[in-house]
Amino acid sequence: MGPTQLPDGNGLARELLVEMGVAYPGDPSDNLALIAQYYERPFLDRVALYEYMHQRFFRGQVEAPLARVAQVLASIPNNDTSRFLVTTNYDVIIERAFREAGRPICVITQNMRDPDHGGAQVQVIPPDGIPTVEEARDLVLEVYPRGTTFLFKMHGSAHNEKIDKRDDLIITENDYVDFLVNAGGRMSPNFPPASLAAAFKTRRFLFLGYSLRDWNFRAFLRLLELRNALSGRDQLRHLAVQMSPGQLEIELWNQRNVNVYDGDLLQFCDRLAAAGNVEPVQ
């Protein structure tokens, strides 16, 4: 079977339900975190859940066409200044797009499920592709080439072939509890790393495809606010593109200093590429 399009959260939940068949006792409309929690235990175990994610989001995507959003992001020139991306995706599509475009990218993840270190350490995959582990408080961005894009994968990455300790994926209910405890407790000064937090604060965020109906995403925004990493009211105004946002979501975005625009994400990317007169990498 050839590579298939990656699912969103609801699609992944449905896939896990298919894997479990009649074994799942809950409602088919349950959210991904609850369904993944049951898949991990009692249906199978964490190893099986990670293997499914690794196959679906990494091995099964090695030869898949690049997603349009990733193509456009990798094609927009940044004039030798750093760009910062934050994603909750588990795949490596963005990384592939930048490398195929010949653009330097540095990938940063924090294992918020690690009981020993939590957010105190980060895994860094620099533009040369050789991964290292660093103390979060010591992460320095200026050592990387000018024009490097920094990709912060806040929910982990499914690219690792074998996990010798806890993987860094945030997907089950327990994962989200670990994430919030480690991010908001004694590890909080390290999430996100201070160098990233400082960079975030001086830039406008463009939120693509996120919904404030997702409490996990709202929790992330709140963490950024608590870390003083999100430029607040009366400072930089942020932007969001979302299909058919309701009045409640518009108000919630506005409370967070964000203008939300109703639109299709793919059409937005096409218009962005046209405005910048760029040809997206294929």
Secondary structure, DSSP 8 states (H G I E B T S, - for coil): --------HHHHHHHHHHHHGGG--S-TT--HHHHHHHIIIIIS-HHHHHHHHHHHHTGGGTTS---HHHHHHHHS--TT--EEEEE---S-HHHHHHHHTT--EEEEE--TT-TTTGGGEEEEE-TT---EEEEGGG--STTS-TT-EEEEETT--S--S--SS------SHHHHHHHHHHHHSTTGGGSS-HHHHHHHHTS--EEES--TT-HHHHHHHHHHHHTT-S--TTS--EEEEESS--HHHHHHHHHTTEEEEE--HHHHHHHHHHHTT-----
